[in-house]
Amino acid sequence: MRRVRPGRVALIAFVVLVTVWLLLPTLAVIPLSFAGAPTFRFPPTSWSTEWYANLVHDGRWIRAFVTSLIVASLSAIVATVLGTAAALGMRGRFIGRQVMFVLLLAPMVVPVVIFAVAVYAVFLPWGLTGTLPGFVAAHCVLGIPFVFVTVAAGLEGMDPRLTDAAASLGASPIKAFRVITLPLIAPSMLTGALFAFMASFDETVVSIFLVTPARRTLPVTMYESMTREIDPTVAAAATVIFMGTTLLLIIGVLVQARRRTSHG
């Protein structure tokens, strides 16, 4: 029987403790969403599903949810295409490669408020604020680094001799990519797309600079609900986002686990 090292047990216990500590404030939102009174008192003194009904029947919340869903879906698709192309282009060695690498990861490093101000300053003269293309373009930039990192990691584990063998057998570069490379990096692309979707769906700061009265995203609507009124509907919306994000993370983990198993 394999002996478990005490240091490993202590490390796992520490990681579990930190995870629980980080999740507790988030999990507190769930019982608040079932509060029977229009307050944020914790723990609730009574229980009700009124706020979920309000979330479903209030047109403002429905429009915001649909807008966020459309923007996040389109942003994830565009980010996946561009991020995958960037990862493929960065495989070789060329002058300025390190500079390009830094630029591709810049949206993950630059403070989001600085990025939001820059986007607003550029988009305002072009008339892109409050438009679907404007939202998709801004959120796509935030999602590209997630796709680039995951796809680049997938390409690192791929044997380049496979494409060379396909080329030696007469396959064109496009066919070699479609038959060999694409199936191998598809799980990494899916994982990157999921992260890009979540990054767009949860984005608040950039969206605040782009919204108009006619077009609002769900995080912005939640922010306004918290600052202008006391309404536990925002807790119900937060719970829905939390459960959806958790589901997407689980899917991403399962995809990566299946990929490692198939290549192991």
Long-range contacts (C-beta under 8 A, 24 or more apart in sequence): 26-242, 29-235, 29-238, 29-239, 29-242, 30-239, 30-242, 32-232, 32-235, 33-232, 33-235, 33-236, 33-238, 33-239, 35-232, 35-235, 38-230, 38-231, 38-232, 39-230, 39-232, 40-230, 40-232, 40-235, 51-231, 51-232, 51-233, 51-235, 51-236, 52-236, 54-231, 54-233, 54-236, 55-233, 55-236, 55-237, 55-240, 58-233, 60-216, 60-221, 61-218, 61-221, 61-233, 61-237, 63-216, 64-216, 64-217, 64-218, 64-220, 64-221, 65-218, 65-237, 67-135, 67-215, 67-216, 67-217, 67-218, 68-200, 68-201, 68-217, 68-218, 68-219, 69-201, 70-132, 71-132, 71-135, 71-136, 71-139, 71-200, 71-201, 71-217, 72-139, 72-197, 72-198, 72-200, 72-201, 73-197, 74-132, 74-136, 75-135, 75-136, 75-139, 75-140, 75-142, 75-143, 75-196, 75-197, 75-200, 76-143, 76-193, 76-194, 76-196, 76-197, 76-200, 77-193, 78-136, 78-140, 78-143, 79-139, 79-140, 79-143, 79-144, 79-146, 79-147, 79-192, 79-193, 79-196, 80-143, 80-147, 80-189, 80-192, 80-193, 80-196, 82-140, 82-144, 82-147, 83-143, 83-144, 83-145, 83-146, 83-147, 83-148, 83-151, 83-192, 83-196, 84-147, 84-151, 84-185, 84-189, 84-192, 86-144, 86-148, 87-147, 87-148, 87-151, 87-152, 87-155, 88-151, 88-155, 88-181, 90-148, 90-152, 91-155, 104-144, 104-145, 104-148, 105-145, 105-148, 105-149, 106-145, 107-141, 107-142, 107-144, 107-145, 108-145, 108-146, 112-205, 112-206, 113-205, 115-141, 115-142, 115-206, 116-205, 116-206, 116-208, 116-209, 117-209, 119-206, 119-209, 119-210, 120-209, 120-210, 123-210, 128-210, 129-209, 129-210, 129-212, 130-210, 130-211, 130-212, 130-214, 130-215, 131-215, 132-215, 134-210, 135-207, 135-210, 135-215, 135-217, 138-206, 138-210, 139-199, 139-200, 139-203, 139-206, 140-196, 140-200, 142-196, 142-199, 142-200, 142-203, 142-206, 143-195, 143-196, 143-197, 143-199, 143-200, 144-196, 146-192, 146-195, 146-196, 146-199, 147-189, 147-192, 147-193, 147-195, 147-196, 148-192, 149-192, 150-188, 150-189, 150-191, 150-192, 150-195, 151-185, 151-188, 151-189, 151-192, 153-188, 154-184, 154-185, 154-187, 154-188, 154-189, 154-259, 155-185, 155-188, 157-263, 158-184, 158-185, 187-255, 187-256, 187-258, 187-259, 188-259, 190-252, 190-255, 191-252, 191-255, 191-256, 194-248, 194-249, 194-251, 194-252, 195-252, 197-248, 198-245, 198-248, 198-249, 201-241, 201-244, 201-245, 202-241, 202-245
